[in-house]
Amino acid sequence: MTQTVHILVVDDEVNIRNALVTMLEKKGYQLYGAGTGEEALQHLEEVRMDLVITDLRMPGIGGMEFMHRLKEQWPDTEVVVMTAFGSIDTAVAAMRLGAYDYLTKPIDRERFPVVVEKALERHALAFENKQLRDRLATRARFDQLVGESEPMQRVYGLVEMVADSDVTVLLTGESGTGKELVARAIHHKSQKADGPFITLNCGALPDNLFESELFGYEKGAFTGALTTKAGRFELAHGGTLLLDEIGELSLKSQVDFLRVLETKEFRRLGGTKVVNVDTRIIAATNRNLAEAVKQGDFREDLFYRLNVVPIKLPPLRERGDDIPLLVETFLPEFCAQHRRAPKEVSREAMRLLRLYAWPGNIRQLRNLLERLVVTVREDMLQPQHLPEEIQASKEDIRTMVVTLGSPLEEIEKEVIRRTLSEVTNHREKVAKLLGISLRSLQYKIKEYGIRE
């Protein structure tokens, strides 16, 4: 959400101060003026400023003392200092204290708004990064899952509810949505957390290997079986077994698996001894199993046995609000892995990332970020660094995905929120675009608790 920008201009020369205030007010910022350092500190006590533009020669508190106190009490506030041409050394000293940039008097009317805009962009990026880091610190309870959007909150709620039981869980969702991470989160929050977490990719195994991989085999069971080997089911005893791509099992393998799923006992291939296991089963698929049942490709009894608690993972295009958090998670990981300097994503590039449809979901986003870390030399990732298909997503700025059956209030709230954040934060323009009065818009912003 775009927030109101608060800027404080500090200069004891009234004409200069008023001229700068007037110039910036035209850009829609909330402006404050102060003639002394003492007056400026009072403003800072009352309003959290995004940017302070201050002269260094003032009566009362000197410019450097004011800078020191400002940065000591409000370190996140950006500062641009103004100084006479012959006092550049003072401006450089102020920058050592934390000022972003300096302007020489008389102020260059063309350079002034550029410096202000860059200072505000740096402040916004720092603020967003801090928020993301704070949120990252709160997600440890869900292992490596990242996201705070409403669709992910529903997933977290189901994970909390099913984790403590041994109920079979069926994870569904498109490829790349993080089904294995959800399975691991369920395991780590369960009573079997101290036990093993074993995975088996059903789609990668032909029929003649599935049985031996799942149930194991005895020595001499077939040519090449030189020793006895425990299968994945047995290895997961006391823990959790994730059967990934369960929808790719052949009908024969489905019969073998259903029998074991119901009894929790089996025989190794070539063996006669019955093996009993205490293993929690989680299955995952990107297929529509209900449709596969109708088409005769998946057994109905196995489907219902697996589908005790279904958890559907949302595609990334339905959780765009999580993309900044995902980027904040993945970028440092890849920078460290490939020994690259820390990188950030510009606001415009982030906007494009949020608008893109992401057919490959989180896996596609991870791969893109790793590529950018390796191939882009600049520390700030810009729109031109992104693939053409993502740059083209700016054409979709006024589109959003609506889930059928969603409450109308939620849809209206999201339309208003996204129009304010992605189209314009000028309320009169937003009201006109939405076809309502300004008064109605203001009422709805307050009613829905939409923050600016």
Summary of the structure (lengths in Angstrom):
residues: 452
radius of gyration: 29.5
end to end distance: 5.8
largest distance: 96.8
contacts: 1385
relative contact order: 0.08
helix: 52%
strand: 15%
